[in-house]
């Protein structure tokens, strides 16, 4: 009788864990992935857009800074997220560059564009107490001291690095004439500039706005025309250097999001980007509120991908392109792990009888069951849901280990919902919800 009570309690916990299905969308928190570090321009815009979307949609919109890999981590996480409308990505210009550098297979084709938010030109900054007061003076200093001065602004090979390298090439210098210090974004780069760790920073004017005049000096902006909010900053073209670089930011969803959910999110994003609150925010930042609807944004991304493909294929940027493809080392690591696993399995389980010299099949069966459980989870979890799939598979593994069902069943029914509560509810890690929204 006591065992029946335990089983009933476990079943009740399973039913109550996350079963909150509603017909409306959205009905739970949305994740907005920002590929760059907190405090930078992309992070600031991400958080403001999240706030506006939250007010419009009526559910929390949580910004997660998935940094690393020159933007690979955030963009890959966004592109491979579950296409249920609950994960959005703040895509940046690095999306048009990373796959050309063989850092990832992800490109704009792996996203469904929602809306472009803004565009910003690259600019070059030094400290206000720096000995260089003009672009020409800095150019000459680099020419006289190749490989001595340090620069930063973003990750190695990302947009601001490309902007700086293009400028150096344009004036007859080599990109390696400065030492690029990779950072997670403009915020840590500017902090390092003020600390004296680097001599110059390349980023956008809005990202350095609060430091301008007082802490840093802008030597020029890489735009066709002066930026209205920074009309006192000359363009590189005015200074005799015909070089322009623009970065972009926009919202995108993974492919496969249902059309009705996409339209709800797109409509909310349009309202946010055209609202007075957003326009005032970007105006205060000095950013360009270049709103661009979905289809136009998609064509823009295709053109940008083609343009950066030509740039990254040039000899100038050969040093920022990797020799090996994006999946070379993951595949190598997976192969080595598989060999280690099979080796250990062979030593431990595939024993030869001294009498009959026969190989036991126990190890092979264990391996087949383990692989089968993984395959079943991958196939069923999205449709059936994490709780049901994981509980059944865990019970199956207990059975294989000869655990009594009176123990295996309640443990399976209690442990899986508990894990769901910890990760999906507490830590907000998205887990498959399935037919019953579990």
N, C-alpha and C positions, 0 to 999 in steps of 0.2 A: 504493500500500500504506500509505503514511504517512497519507494522508487517511482511509482506512478505519479506521485505528487511532484517529484523532481523533474520528471519528463514533461509534465504539464506546464510547470513553471518555465522550462527552457523553451517550449513551443510558444508560450505567451511572449517571452522576450524576443523571439525571432519575428513574431508578428508585429510587435510594437517598434522594432528597430528600423526606423527610416521609412515606414510605410505612410507616406503623406501625399499620395498621388492626387493631383487635381487636373482638371481639364484645361485650365488656363496656362499660358506660358508668358513670362517665366514665373515659377512658383518657388524658386530656391535661389541661393546666391550665384552670381555670375563671376567668373574669374577673368580678369584682364591681365594678360601677360605683357610685361615690359622687358625687353631684352637688355636694358641698360641699367646702370646703378642708380640708387636714390640720389636726388638732389640735382640731377642734370635736366636739360631741357625736355628730353623725351619723358622722363619720370614725372616732371611737373605737369606736362600736358596730359599724361595718362591719368594722373590723380584728379585733375580737374574734370576731365571727360567722364571719369568713373563717378564722380560726385553728381554730375548733371544727369547721367544715365540712371543712377540710383533714384534720383528724384522722379524721373519720368517713368521708369518701369516698376517702381515700388518694391524692389528687392535689393539687397546689398550687392554692390559691384566692387570686388576686392582686387586691388592691384598687387601683383606678385612680380618682383624683380628677379627674373631668371637670367642672370648674367653669365658670361663666360664664352670662350671660343669665338671672340670677335663678333658676337651676336648670334652664333650658331645655336647656343643652348635655348635661348628664348624663342627664336623663330622655329626651330625644330619642334620644341614642345608645343607651340601653337599649331603648327601644321599637322602634327600627329595626334592632336587632342581628339577626344570623342566628339563626333559631329552632331551634338545634340543642342547646340546653341548656347551652352552654358560656359563656353570658353572662347574668349576673343583675344586677339593679339594686336599690339601696337607695332605694326610693321614699319621698319625704317629703311633707308636707302641701302643698307648693307644687304638686304634681301636680294637686291639686283647684282650683288658682287660675290657673295660667298660661294656659290656653286661654280663660278668662273675660276675661283682660287682653289677648287677641289677640296674645300673644307666641309662641304655637305652636298647632298643631292637635292636639298630643298630649294625651291625657287618660287616665283610668284604663281606658277601654275599649280602649286599645292595649296593655294588659298582662294577663298571666294571674297574678293574685295567688297568692303562695305562703303567706305568713304575716305577720301584724303582729308587730312586735317590742316596741314600747313607745309610750307616749304621755307627753308632758311639757307642762306648762302654761307659759305665758309669765310672766316676772318682770321687774322693773325694778331696775336697779342704778346706783349712783353710787359714786364713790371714798369711802373711809372718812374722808378729810380734807375731804370736800365740805361746803359750808355747809348743805346740805339734809339733814336728819335724818329727815324723814317725807315721805310721799306728798303730804300737804296742802301742805307748804312748797314742794315742787317744782312742784306745780300752780300755786301762787300766783306763783312766780318766772316760770313760762312766761306766765301771764296778764299780768304786769306788763312782760314783755320779749318780746312776740311776734316770732318770726322771729330771735331772737338765740341761743338755746341749740341745741346740736347733739346729735343722737342717732344711734345706729347699732345693729347687731346682726345684720344680714343684708343681702341685696340689696334694691334698691328694689322695693317692692310685694310682697315675700315675707312669710312668716307673721309674723315678729316686727315688721316694719314695719306690717302690718295690725293687729297687737295694740296697738301704741303709738297708731296713728291712731284706733282704736276707743275707747281710753281717753280720749284728748283730746276726742273728740266727745261721749263720755258725760258729761264734766264741763263741757260748754258751751264748749269751746275748738275751734279749727280745726286739722286735721292739719298745716297749713302754718305753725302757730305755732312749730313746731320745725323745724330744718333736718336732714333725714335724709341721713346720709353712707353711701352704699351700700358694703358690704363682702362678701367671699366667705363669711362665716360668723361664728360667735360668737368664735372664737379671735382673728382679727385685730381684731375690734371691741373686745374686752376689752383687748387690747394698746394700742389707740388710746386707750381710756378711761384707762388707767394713765399714758399719755404726755401726757394733757391735750388730745388732739386732739378729743375729744367730751366732752359733759357727762354723758351717760347712755347706758346700753346696755340694750336689751330682748332677752332670750334666756331660756333655761330655767335653772332652778336647778342641775341637774347640770353644765351647761356652764360655770358660774362657780364650781363647788364649791371648787376649790383656792385661789381668791382670796377667798372669803367671810371676813368678819371681819378678816382681816389687810390685804387690799388694797382690797376693795370691800364696799359695804353694800347689802343688798337691802331696798328700800322696800316690797315687797309682791309677791304672786304672784297671777296672774289665774286662779285655780281656784275651784271651788265649795267645796272644803274645804282645809285646810292639808295640805301634802305631808308624809307621815310622817317622811321623812328630814330635813326642815327644819321641824320643828314650831314653831320660834321665829319663823318668818316669817309674818306675817299675810296673809290674803287681801285682795284689793281690796274684796271684799264686806264684810268686817269693817271696812274703812276708809271705808265709805260709797259705794263705787263698784261698781255691779252689772254687772261686765264679766268674762267668762271666755273664754280662748282656749287651745285645746289643739293641739299639733302631734303628728304621728304619724310613725313610721318602720316600714317593712316591706320584705320581699323580694318581688320580682316577676320574671316572665320575659316575654319578648316573645311575642306570640300566635303560635301555630303550632308550639310545641314538642311533639314526640311525647309522647303520654300516658305511656308507660312511663318515659321520661326525667324527665318532670315528677314522677311519683310517687316516683322515687328521690330527687330533690332535695327534694321536699316532706317526705318521711320524715326525711331527714337534717336539714333545718331544724327540724322539730318536736323531734327529739332534742336539737339544739343549744340551742334556746330553753328547753327544760324541764330542761336539765342543771344540776347544782349549780354548775358553773363559771360558766355564764352568769348564773344567779340571784345568785351572789355578786358577780359583776362589776357588774351593774346596781345591786345594793344598795350597793356601795361608791361608785358614781357618784351614788347618790341618785335614780336614775331609776325609772320605773314599768315593770315587766316585764309589759306588757299583751299577752301572747301571744293571738293570735286566728287560728284556722284559716282555710283558703283561702276557703270559701264565705261564712263570716261576715265575713271581711275584704273580700270583693267587695261585699257588701251595705253594709258600712260606707263603702267608697269611693264607692259610688253616692249614699249619703245625704250624705256630706261634699261631693261635687261639687255637689249640689243646694243645700246650705246656703251654700257659698262663692259659688255663682252669684248667689244673692240678695244676699249681702253686697257682692260686687264690682259689682253692677248699681246699688247705691244711690248717691245723690248724694255721699255722704261719700267714696267711693273713686273717683270719676270721674277724679281726677287721676292715678291709677296705671293707667289703662286706655289703651292705645294706639289712635290713630285708624285706623291701617292694620293690615290683617291680617298674620298671621305670614309669609305667602309673598309679600307685596307687593314688598319690596326684593329678595329672591332672584330673583323673576321679572323685575323691572326690570333687574337686573344681567345676568341670563342673556340678556335681549333685546338689551341694549347690546353684550354680547360677541358675540352672533350677528351683529349688524349690522357690527361691526368686522371679524369674520372674513370675512364675505361681501364686504365692501368690499375688504379686502386680497387676497382670492382673485380678485376681479374685476379688480383692477389688475394682479396678477401673472400670472394664468393665462388670463383671458378676453381674449385679444388679437384685434384685428380686422385682417385682412389688407388692406394698402393696395390690392392688385390686385383681389381678389375681394370684399372687404368681408364676409367670412364669419367667424363666431365659432367658434373651436376648441372641441371638446368635452373637451379634456384636463382642464381644471379641474373640469368637472362630474363626470367619471369619478373623479377623485381624491377629490372630496367624497363621492360615493356610496360609494366603498370605505371611506373613513374612518368615515362614519356607519354603514355596514354592519358594520364590525368592532366598533364600540361596541355596536350592537344584539345582535350574535352573542355577545359576551362576557356581556352582561346576561342573555341567554336561556340560555346553555349553562353558564356558570361554576358555578352552584350544583349542577348535576347531573353535569357532566363533571369539574369541578375546575379550579383555577387553573392548574396547571402545564400540563396538556394543552391547555386552551383558549387560554391566552396564547401557548404555543409555536406552535400552529398559526396563530393570527392574526398573530403576529410574522413567521412565515415567509411568510405571504400578503403582508404589507406589503413585505417584502424583495423578493418576486417582482415586485410592482408597481414598485419602484424599480430593477428590472433587475439586482439583485445575483445573482451566479452561485450556483447551488444548492449547489455544493461549499463555499461560504463561508456562505451563508444558513442551511443546515441545522444545521451544528455550532454556529454562533453562537446560533441560536434555542434549541437543546437545552441549551446551557450557560448562557446568560444568564437564562432564566426560572427554572430551579432555583436559581441563585445568588440571584436576587431573593427567591425563596421562603425560602431559608435566612436571608437577612438580615432580612426583615420578619416572617415567620410564626414562625420559630424563635428568631432573635436578639432582635428587638424585640417579639415576641409580638403582632403585629398579626394579627387573625383573617382568614385568606384561605379561599376556598371549597375544600373538600377533595374533593368529588365522589364518584363511585362507588368509586374505589380508595383513598379517604381520603388523596388527594394534595392 
